[in-house]
């Protein structure tokens, strides 16, 4: 499969879900390689995730891809800002709407991860650790009714 730029709405829906108070609001994520906390406000999430997808395409297809996708993160931010019934939502606060379920987000994160992994230092990037945290949160929601929640004991 060829690498491609996901739709701006794809990234927006992931960010909306990650910032949704009903999902536990992703607010403290650490890059386990750099040992630094990642800025998790909605605007930063959009910038990090959209840039990761673009950088992956540049790594795969060359510098011309970077010019082709100029302004992509601004499109994502614009969609996020007006995504709740046309009412402006602050990019710096939690998002009150999370329309998709954990199963959808889990798969969307898998897709974005795949479309962003072409850079040579992928596991060192903040995007990798953000996507890992969002996917883990979605997986936890999906398994909330499992018989074994953490540790198996006889």
C-alpha positions in Angstrom: 0.0 0.0 0.0 1.3 3.5 -0.8 1.7 6.0 1.9 -0.9 8.9 1.8 -2.0 11.9 3.7 -5.1 11.1 5.8 -8.0 13.5 5.6 -7.9 16.5 7.9 -11.2 15.2 9.5 -9.4 11.9 10.3 -6.9 13.7 12.5 -9.6 16.0 14.0 -11.7 13.1 15.0 -8.8 11.4 16.8 -7.9 14.7 18.6 -11.6 15.3 19.6 -11.8 11.8 21.0 -8.5 12.1 22.8 -9.5 15.4 24.4 -13.1 14.4 25.2 -13.7 14.6 29.0 -15.9 11.4 28.8 -12.8 9.5 27.6 -10.6 10.8 30.4 -9.1 13.7 28.5 -5.6 12.8 27.3 -3.5 15.4 29.1 -0.3 13.8 30.3 1.7 11.8 27.8 5.5 11.3 27.9 7.9 10.6 25.1 9.6 7.6 26.7 12.8 8.1 24.6 13.3 11.8 25.4 11.8 11.5 28.9 9.8 14.8 28.3 6.1 15.5 28.7 4.3 16.2 25.4 2.1 19.3 25.1 -1.4 17.7 24.8 -3.6 20.7 24.1 -5.8 20.2 21.0 -3.8 22.6 18.8 -0.5 20.9 19.7 -2.0 17.4 19.0 -3.1 18.6 15.6 0.3 20.1 14.8 2.2 17.0 16.0 0.0 14.4 14.2 -0.4 16.3 11.0 3.3 17.1 10.7 4.2 13.4 11.4 2.0 12.3 8.5 3.6 14.9 6.2 7.2 14.1 7.3 6.5 10.4 6.6 5.4 11.3 3.1 8.5 13.5 2.6 10.7 10.6 3.9 8.9 8.2 1.4 8.5 10.5 -1.6 10.9 13.4 -1.3 10.8 17.1 -0.6 8.2 17.8 -3.2 5.6 16.3 -0.9 6.3 18.9 1.7 5.3 21.8 -0.6 2.2 19.9 -1.8 0.9 19.6 1.7 1.6 23.1 2.9 -1.2 24.5 5.1 -2.5 21.0 6.0 -2.3 21.5 9.7 -4.2 24.8 9.4 -7.0 22.9 7.6 -7.1 20.5 10.5 -7.3 23.2 13.1 -10.0 25.0 11.1 -12.1 21.9 11.1 -11.6 21.3 14.8 -12.5 24.9 15.6 -15.9 24.6 13.9 -16.6 20.9 14.3 -19.4 21.1 16.9 -22.5 22.1 15.1 -20.8 25.1 13.6 -20.1 26.6 17.1 -16.5 27.7 17.6 -14.7 25.6 20.1 -11.5 26.8 21.8 -8.5 24.8 20.6 -6.9 25.2 24.0 -9.5 23.6 26.1 -11.1 20.1 26.2 -13.4 19.2 23.4 -17.0 18.5 24.5 -17.9 16.2 21.7 -16.6 12.7 20.9 -18.9 11.2 18.3 -16.9 8.1 17.4 -16.5 5.0 19.7 -13.2 3.5 20.9 -13.3 0.8 18.2 -13.3 3.4 15.4 -10.6 5.5 17.1 -8.4 2.4 17.6 -8.5 1.6 13.9 -8.1 5.3 12.9 -5.0 5.5 15.0 -3.6 2.3 13.5 -4.1 3.9 10.1 -2.4 7.2 11.0 0.4 5.3 12.7 1.0 3.4 9.5 0.8 6.5 7.3 3.3 8.3 9.6 6.0 5.7 10.3 8.3 6.2 7.3 10.7 8.6 9.2 13.9 6.9 10.3 13.4 7.8 14.0 9.7 7.0 14.3 9.7 5.6 17.8 11.6 8.7 19.0 8.9 11.1 17.9 6.2 12.7 20.0 3.7 11.6 17.4 4.5 7.9 18.0 4.0 8.2 21.8 0.8 10.2 21.4 -0.7 7.7 19.0 0.4 4.9 21.3 -1.3 6.6 24.2 -4.5 7.2 22.3 -4.6 3.7 21.0 -4.0 2.3 24.5 -6.8 4.5 25.9 -9.1 3.2 23.1 -8.1 -0.4 23.8 -8.8 0.1 27.5 -12.3 1.4 26.7 -12.9 -1.6 24.3 -11.9 -4.1 27.0 -13.7 -2.5 29.9 -16.0 -5.6 30.2 -13.2 -8.2 30.0 -13.0 -10.8 32.8 -9.4 -10.0 33.4 -8.8 -6.3 33.8 -5.1 -6.3 34.7 -3.4 -9.3 36.3 -4.3 -12.9 36.0 -4.6 -14.9 39.2 -5.6 -18.5 39.8 
